C-alpha cells in the first residue's frame, strides 16, 4: 500500500477498517480503510468506480456494508437507513439530487422534517423563519424560500440540496461533487463554506475531481482504487502527479490530447439570428465539419439555452442550417434524424440522459430500435453485436450489458450516454459539460474521443464550465455574454484570460 494510512483512532471522529461490500459478483469495496478527525476537510479521491460512492452510501446509511467495521466517536456505527445516520449526526449532499420538483425551496429543505404545530400540522411560519435563518447564517446565494424547484437551474437546485444537508445541523457532512454543477462564483462560495464548517468543529468529507479545489481546502486526503484504500496523505505532503498516479494506478502522460487541425471548409451547422426569450438574442455562428467549437463565458449567459434550442427542447426564432439545408427543429425527435441530425450529451446525465432502472443495453438502443428491426421483427443478434461493439469501443465497465445503468459509476454512465449518442449516427454533436463529475482518467478518454470523432468528420459544439478544458480542447471558442456571442477566439487568443476578458470587459465582433 503506497502512502501512510492514518493511525491514532483516539483522535478520530470516524474510523473505518476492512470495509467490504459486494453486489452479486461485483466487488464494490474490499478492505477499505479510512480515518478522519473533527474540524478538518478530508478529501476522498479516486476514479469513477473506485468505491467512493459505495463508501459514502455506507456512511450516510443508504447502504449496509458486508464486512469490516465503522466507528463514530469510538462507538460501533451501522445505521439502518439515512434517518438513523442523521440521528448520529451524519448527512450527505450527493451529486445526483434528491429534490422534489413540485415543492418549493423551503419544502424541499425541510422535507420529512417540517416543524409542526401542537395539532401536528406543518408550521409554515416557523419553517419560513428557519429557512431564512439558515440561508443567512451561511450566506447562501440568493434563493427565495417560496420558489418552486422546477423553475430553478441545475446550479440553484444543487444549492438547495446543500441547504437541505445543512438543515440537519450535522457533525459530519459529506459533499459528493457538490461544486460540479456550480458556476465559478457559487463554487467559490461553497469552498469558503466548507472551511467555515470545519472551523466550527465539523468534519467535512469532500469528494471532487477538481484538483485545484482539493488543494484549496483539504487538510488531508484518502485515495481509493478498485474498491480499496491505496494511500492517505497530509494534503500538502503529496504532489498532484503522485495523487493522479495513485488514483489510476499508472502514470498519466497527459490529460489533454494533442490538438490537430481537422476542420474542413464545409459548414455542418449554421445559426443566424437565433433568439429565445431574454436569454438568447441574435446568435450567429458556423460550426465546420471536423471542428471542436467551444462555447464559454460566465455561467448563465445563454449557454444552456443555446444547446436546448439547437436540440429542439426550447423554441426560438432565427435560422438554422444543417449540412447546407434549412432545418426546423421544434423537438428532440426532429433533431435525431440520422446522419444529418443532431445528438446531445445533456447537462444532467441521470435526469436527462439515462433511464436509471433500465439496462446498459436498453439505454444504448431504445432510441435507435429501428436499426435492429427487419420486417417488423427485432434482431436481438444484431442488437447484441452493436451493443458489444459500443461497450468495447468506449470501455464501459459493467458486469454485463444487462446491468442497470443506475448502478454504474458516474464515468461509466457518461460513457453510456456517449454510446447512445453515437448509435444515432448523427454527425453534429452537442456536448454540454460532458466531463462534469467524472474522474481524471475518464476525462482524458472523453477528450481523446472528441478529437478522434472530429478527425472522422464529426462536428462538435462543446460547452464546459471548466475553462482550461475549452482552452486545451477546442479549435475555436465562442464567448457568450448576455445571450449573445461577445467574441470568437482562435489560435493564441484562446486562453483563460482571453475568455474572461471577452465575457466581462469587451464587446468584440464575433
C-alpha positions in Angstrom: 0.0 0.0 0.0 1.5 3.3 -1.1 1.3 6.3 1.3 1.0 6.1 5.1 -2.5 5.4 6.4 -3.5 7.5 9.4 -3.5 5.9 12.8 -4.5 7.3 16.2 -8.1 6.3 16.4 -8.4 8.2 19.7 -8.1 11.4 17.7 -10.5 10.3 15.0 -14.2 11.1 14.7 -14.6 8.4 12.1 -12.5 5.2 11.9 -13.1 2.6 9.2 -11.3 -0.8 8.9 -11.6 -3.6 6.5 -14.8 -2.4 4.9 -16.3 -4.6 2.2 -19.4 -4.6 0.0 -20.4 -6.8 -2.9 -23.3 -6.6 -5.4 -23.7 -10.1 -6.6 -20.4 -10.9 -8.3 -19.3 -7.3 -8.4 -16.9 -6.2 -5.6 -17.6 -2.5 -4.8 -15.4 -2.3 -1.7 -12.7 -4.6 -0.4 -10.6 -3.9 2.7 -11.3 -0.2 2.6 -9.7 1.8 5.4 -10.4 5.4 6.4 -10.0 7.8 9.3 -10.9 11.4 9.8 -11.0 14.0 12.5 -13.4 16.6 13.7 -12.6 20.1 12.4 -11.0 19.0 9.2 -11.8 18.9 5.5 -10.9 15.4 4.4 -10.8 14.8 0.6 -11.8 11.4 -0.7 -10.3 10.8 -4.1 -10.4 8.1 -6.8 -11.5 7.3 -10.3 -15.2 6.7 -11.0 -15.8 3.1 -10.0 -13.1 3.2 -7.3 -15.6 2.7 -4.5 -16.1 6.2 -3.3 -19.9 6.3 -3.9 -20.4 2.9 -2.1 -18.3 4.1 0.8 -20.2 7.3 1.3 -23.5 5.5 0.9 -22.5 3.3 3.8 -21.5 6.3 5.9 -24.8 8.0 5.1 -27.0 5.0 5.9 -28.2 4.4 2.3 -26.3 1.0 2.0 -25.3 -1.7 4.5 -21.7 -3.0 4.5 -21.0 -6.7 4.3 -17.8 -6.8 6.4 -15.4 -4.7 8.3 -16.1 -2.1 11.0 -17.1 1.6 11.2 -16.7 3.6 14.4 -18.1 7.0 15.0 -16.8 8.6 18.2 -15.3 5.2 19.1 -18.7 3.5 19.0 -19.9 1.0 16.5 -21.8 2.6 13.6 -24.2 0.6 11.4 -27.2 2.8 10.5 -30.3 1.0 9.1 -31.2 4.0 6.9 -30.3 7.7 6.3 -32.6 8.8 9.1 -30.6 6.7 11.6 -27.4 8.2 10.1 -28.7 11.7 10.6 -29.6 10.8 14.2 -25.9 10.1 14.7 -25.0 13.5 13.1 -24.1 12.4 9.6 -25.6 14.0 6.5 -24.7 13.7 2.8 -25.1 16.0 -0.2 -25.0 13.7 -3.2 -24.0 14.7 -6.7 -27.3 13.3 -8.0 -30.1 15.4 -6.5 -32.9 14.1 -4.2 -35.3 17.0 -4.6 -38.9 17.1 -5.5 -39.7 19.5 -8.4 -43.3 20.3 -7.4 -42.3 21.5 -4.0 -40.8 24.9 -3.0 -37.3 25.6 -1.9 -38.2 25.6 1.8 -40.4 22.5 1.5 -37.5 20.6 -0.1 -35.1 21.8 2.6 -37.3 20.5 5.4 -38.9 17.6 3.6 -40.0 14.9 6.2 -38.5 17.1 9.0 -41.0 20.0 8.9 -41.6 22.0 12.1 -45.1 21.1 13.4 -47.8 22.9 15.4 -49.4 21.4 18.5 -52.0 20.0 16.2 -49.3 18.3 14.1 -49.9 20.4 11.0 -46.9 22.0 9.3 -45.9 25.2 11.0 -45.3 27.3 7.9 -44.3 30.4 9.7 -41.7 28.5 11.7 -40.5 26.8 8.5 -40.0 30.2 6.8 -38.2 31.5 9.9 -35.8 28.6 10.0 -35.2 28.7 6.2 -34.3 32.4 6.3 -32.0 31.9 9.3 -30.2 29.0 7.6 -29.7 30.9 4.4 -28.4 34.0 6.3 -26.1 32.0 8.6 -24.2 30.5 5.8 -24.6 33.4 3.3 -26.3 31.3 0.7 -26.6 32.8 -2.8 -29.9 34.4 -3.5 -32.8 31.9 -3.1 -36.4 32.6 -2.3 -37.9 30.1 0.1 -41.2 30.1 -1.8 -39.7 29.5 -5.3 -40.9 26.3 -7.0 -38.0 24.0 -7.5 -38.8 23.1 -11.1 -38.2 26.8 -12.0 -34.6 26.7 -10.8 -31.5 26.0 -12.8 -29.4 22.9 -12.0 -26.9 25.0 -10.1 -29.6 26.6 -8.0 -31.0 23.1 -7.3 -27.6 22.0 -6.1 -27.5 24.9 -3.7 -30.9 23.8 -2.3 -29.5 20.3 -1.9 -26.6 21.8 0.2 -29.1 23.8 2.3 -31.1 20.6 2.9 -28.0 18.8 4.2 -27.0 21.7 6.5 -30.6 21.9 7.8 -29.9 18.7 9.8 -27.0 20.5 11.6 -24.7 17.6 11.0 -21.4 16.9 12.8 -20.2 15.1 9.7 -21.1 16.5 6.3 -20.4 14.5 3.1 -20.1 16.7 -0.1 -20.2 14.5 -3.2 -19.0 16.5 -6.2 -21.1 19.4 -4.9 -19.3 22.0 -7.0 -19.6 20.2 -10.3 -22.9 21.9 -11.2 -22.0 25.3 -9.8 -20.7 28.4 -11.7 -17.4 29.8 -10.5 -18.8 32.3 -8.1 -21.1 29.8 -6.3 -18.3 27.2 -6.3 -16.0 29.7 -4.5 -18.8 30.3 -2.0 -19.1 26.6 -1.3 -15.3 26.2 -0.8 -15.4 29.1 1.8 -18.5 27.5 3.4 -16.6 24.2 3.7 -13.7 25.8 5.5 -16.3 27.6 7.8 -17.9 24.3 8.7 -14.5 22.8 9.6 -13.7 25.8 11.7 -17.0 25.2 13.6 -15.5 21.7 14.5 -17.4 19.7 11.9 -15.8 17.0 9.7 -16.4 17.6 6.0 -15.7 14.6 3.7 -15.1 16.3 0.4 -15.2 14.5 -3.0 -14.1 16.3 -6.1 -12.3 15.6 -9.3 -11.0 19.1 -9.5 -7.5 19.1 -8.1 -7.5 22.9 -7.5 -10.4 22.6 -5.1 -8.7 19.8 -3.2 -5.6 22.0 -2.9 -7.6 25.0 -1.8 -9.4 23.4 1.2 -8.4 19.9 2.1 -6.3 19.2 5.2 -5.9 15.5 4.5 -6.8 13.1 1.7 -7.5 9.4 1.2 -7.2 7.7 -2.2 -9.4 4.8 -3.3 -8.7 2.5 -6.3 -10.6 -0.6 -7.3 -12.6 -0.6 -4.1 -9.6 -0.5 -1.7 -7.7 2.3 0.1 -4.3 2.7 -1.6 -3.0 5.8 0.2 -3.7 8.6 2.7 -1.7 11.8 3.0 -1.5 15.2 4.5 -2.7 17.3 1.6 0.4 19.5 1.5 2.8 16.5 1.5 2.0 15.0 -1.9 2.1 16.3 -5.4 -0.7 16.4 -8.0 1.2 13.8 -10.2 1.6 11.5 -7.2 -2.1 11.7 -6.4 -3.2 11.0 -10.0 -0.8 8.1 -10.3 -2.2 6.6 -7.1 -5.7 7.1 -8.3 -5.4 5.4 -11.7 -2.5 3.0 -10.9 -0.4 4.3 -13.7 1.4 7.5 -14.8 -0.9 9.8 -16.8 1.3 11.3 -19.5 -1.2 14.0 -20.5 -4.8 14.9 -19.8 -5.5 16.8 -23.0 -4.7 15.2 -26.4 -2.7 16.9 -29.0 -4.8 19.4 -30.9 -4.5 18.6 -34.6 -6.4 20.7 -37.1 -9.1 18.5 -38.7 -11.7 21.1 -39.7 -12.7 21.4 -43.3 -14.4 24.3 -45.1 -17.7 22.5 -45.2 -20.2 24.0 -42.7 -22.1 21.4 -40.7 -24.3 23.7 -38.6 -25.0 27.4 -39.4 -27.0 29.6 -37.0 -28.3 33.1 -37.8 -30.2 35.4 -35.6 -31.1 32.8 -33.1 -33.2 34.3 -30.3 -35.2 32.8 -27.4 -36.9 34.9 -24.7 -34.5 37.1 -22.7 -31.7 34.5 -22.5 -30.7 34.2 -26.2 -30.5 37.2 -28.6 -29.3 37.3 -32.2 -26.8 34.5 -32.0 -24.8 33.8 -35.2 -22.1 31.2 -35.8 -20.9 28.4 -38.1 -19.6 25.0 -37.0 -17.5 23.2 -39.5 -17.1 19.6 -40.3 -14.2 18.1 -38.2 -14.2 21.0 -35.8 -14.5 21.2 -32.0 -16.1 24.6 -31.3 -16.2 25.6 -27.7 -18.9 27.7 -26.0 -17.7 29.6 -23.0 -18.3 32.7 -20.9 -19.7 33.2 -17.4 -22.4 30.7 -16.5 -26.0 31.9 -17.0 -25.3 33.9 -20.1 -27.3 31.8 -22.6 -25.1 28.7 -23.0 -27.7 26.3 -21.7 -30.4 27.9 -23.7 -28.4 27.7 -26.9 -27.9 23.9 -26.5 -31.6 23.5 -25.6 -32.8 25.4 -28.7 -30.4 23.5 -31.1 -31.7 20.2 -29.8 -35.3 21.2 -30.0 -36.0 21.3 -26.3 -36.9 25.1 -26.4 -38.5 27.2 -29.1 -36.6 30.1 -30.8 -36.7 32.4 -33.8 -33.9 32.6 -36.3 -32.5 30.3 -39.0 -30.7 27.0 -38.6 -29.0 25.1 -41.4 -27.6 21.5 -41.2 -25.2 20.5 -43.8 -26.3 23.3 -46.1 -30.0 22.6 -45.8 -32.6 24.6 -43.8 -33.6 22.8 -40.6 -36.7 23.2 -38.5 -36.1 21.6 -35.1 -39.1 22.0 -32.7 -38.5 18.9 -30.6 -35.7 16.4 -29.9 -37.2 13.8 -32.1 -36.8 16.1 -35.1 -33.1 16.7 -34.1 -32.4 12.9 -34.2 -32.8 12.4 -37.9 -29.9 10.0 -38.7 -26.6 11.2 -40.2 -27.9 14.6 -41.0 -29.2 15.2 -37.5 -28.0 16.4 -34.1 -27.3 14.4 -31.0 -26.9 15.7 -27.4 -24.9 14.8 -24.3 -27.1 16.6 -21.8 -26.1 18.6 -18.7 -27.9 16.3 -16.2 -26.9 12.7 -17.1 -29.1 11.0 -14.6 -32.2 13.2 -15.0 -32.0 13.7 -18.8 -29.6 11.3 -20.3 -30.3 7.9 -18.8 -33.1 5.6 -17.8 -31.6 4.5 -14.5 -33.7 1.4 -13.9 -33.1 0.1 -17.5 -30.0 -1.9 -18.5 -27.0 -0.6 -20.3 -28.2 -2.4 -23.4 -31.6 -0.7 -23.3 -30.2 2.7 -22.7 -27.9 2.3 -25.7 -30.5 1.0 -28.1 -34.0 2.2 -27.2 -33.7 5.4 -29.2 -32.4 3.6 -32.3 -34.5 0.4 -32.1 -35.3 0.7 -35.9 -31.7 -0.1 -36.6 -32.3 -3.6 -35.3 -35.7 -4.2 -36.8 -36.2 -6.1 -40.0 -39.7 -6.7 -41.5 -41.2 -5.7 -38.1 -39.1 -8.2 -36.2 -36.4 -7.2 -33.7 -33.0 -8.8 -34.4 -31.5 -9.5 -30.9 -28.4 -10.8 -32.6 -27.7 -7.6 -34.4 -28.6 -5.5 -31.3 -26.2 -7.6 -29.1 -23.4 -7.2 -31.7 -23.7 -3.4 -31.8 -24.0 -3.1 -28.0 -20.9 -5.2 -27.6 -19.1 -3.1 -30.2 -20.0 0.1 -28.3 -19.2 -1.2 -24.9 -15.8 -2.4 -26.1 -15.1 0.8 -28.0 -15.9 3.1 -25.1 -14.5 0.7 -22.5 -17.7 0.8 -20.4 -17.1 -1.1 -17.2 -20.3 -3.1 -16.5 -20.7 -6.7 -15.3 -22.9 -7.4 -18.3 -24.9 -5.3 -20.8 -28.0 -6.2 -18.6 -26.6 -4.3 -15.6 -28.9 -1.4 -14.6 -27.4 2.0 -15.7 -28.2 3.5 -12.3 -25.7 1.1 -10.6 -22.7 2.3 -12.8 -20.1 4.8 -11.7 -20.6 8.4 -13.0 -17.9 8.0 -15.6 -19.4 4.8 -17.0 -22.8 6.4 -17.0 -21.4 9.2 -19.1 -19.8 6.7 -21.5 -23.3 5.0 -21.9 -24.7 8.4 -22.9 -21.9 8.9 -25.4 -22.6 5.4 -26.8 -26.3 6.2 -27.1 -25.4 9.4 -28.9 -23.0 7.7 -31.4 -25.5 5.0 -32.2 -27.9 7.6 -33.5 -25.3 8.2 -36.3 -25.8 11.9 -36.1 -22.7 13.8 -37.2 -23.4 17.1 -35.3 -22.8 16.5 -31.6 -23.8 18.8 -28.8 -21.7 18.2 -25.7 -22.9 20.1 -22.6 -20.3 19.9 -19.8 -19.5 16.3 -20.8 -16.8 15.8 -18.1 -18.8 17.1 -15.2 -18.4 14.9 -12.2 -16.1 12.3 -13.9 -12.6 11.2 -12.8 -9.4 12.4 -14.4 -8.8 9.2 -16.3 -12.3 9.2 -17.9 -11.9 12.9 -18.7 -8.8 12.1 -20.7 -10.7 9.4 -22.5 -13.5 11.8 -23.3 -11.2 14.5 -24.6 -9.4 11.9 -26.8 -12.7 10.6 -28.1 -13.8 14.1 -29.1 -10.6 14.7 -31.1 -10.9 11.2 -32.7 -14.5 12.0 -33.7 -13.5 15.3 -35.1 -10.8 13.6 -37.2 -13.6 11.4 -38.6 -15.6 14.4 -39.7 -18.0 14.9 -36.8 -18.8 18.5 -36.0 -18.8 19.1 -32.2 -20.2 22.0 -30.2 -18.7 21.8 -26.7 -19.6 23.7 -23.6 -17.6 23.3 -20.4 -17.8 25.2 -17.1 -14.1 24.4 -16.6 -12.3 27.0 -18.7 -9.0 25.0 -19.0 -11.0 22.3 -20.9 -12.1 24.9 -23.5 -8.6 26.3 -23.8 -6.9 22.9 -24.4 -9.6 21.0 -26.4 -11.5 23.5 -28.6 -10.3 24.7 -32.0 -12.2 28.0 -31.5 -14.2 29.4 -28.6 -17.4 31.3 -28.8 -17.7 33.6 -25.7 -21.2 34.3 -24.6 -22.4 37.4 -22.7 -26.0 38.5 -22.1 -27.3 35.9 -24.5 -25.1 37.0 -27.4 -21.7 36.0 -28.9 -19.4 38.6 -27.4 -16.2 37.2 -29.1 -14.9 34.4 -31.2 -11.4 33.3 -30.1 -8.9 31.4 -32.2 -5.3 30.3 -32.0 -3.2 32.1 -29.4 -6.2 34.2 -28.3 -7.7 31.1 -26.7 -6.8 31.5 -23.1 -8.5 31.7 -19.7 -7.7 35.4 -19.6 -9.0 35.9 -23.1 -12.3 34.1 -22.3 -12.8 36.1 -19.1 -11.9 39.4 -20.8 -14.4 38.8 -23.5 -17.0 37.6 -21.0 -16.6 40.6 -18.6 -15.0 43.5 -20.3 -15.1 43.7 -24.0 -17.6 43.7 -26.8 -15.8 42.2 -29.7 -17.1 41.4 -33.1 -17.9 37.7 -33.4 
